[in-house]
Amino acid sequence: MADVVVADITKGNPNVMFELGWSLAKGKKPIVIRQENDPETVPFDVHGMRYIPYTNSWSGIETLYMKICKFIKSTSKILNDVSIKKSEG
């Protein structure tokens, strides 16, 4: 029921991967994030997805916060424009 889904795929936690899959199945547009210095490879099933890399530091988290806010604002504008077109058509 969430409007925004943020999934941190760092280390490929099975529960996170399940919830990411669930959000995709529900038609959500999840925000996928991943630590830049994660030595593990990106799992094959999400390898093609765009993600926001971040550094696990105070400044890295602040930068990540700004990137997520920007993404949410741009996504909400796109979704709002689509809703308006559907209601007009």
ABEGO torsion letter per residue (X at the ends): XBABBBBBABGGBAAAAAAAAAAAAAGBBBBBBBBAABABBBBAAAAABBBBBBBBBAAAAAAAAAAAAAAAAAAAAAAAAAAAAAAAX
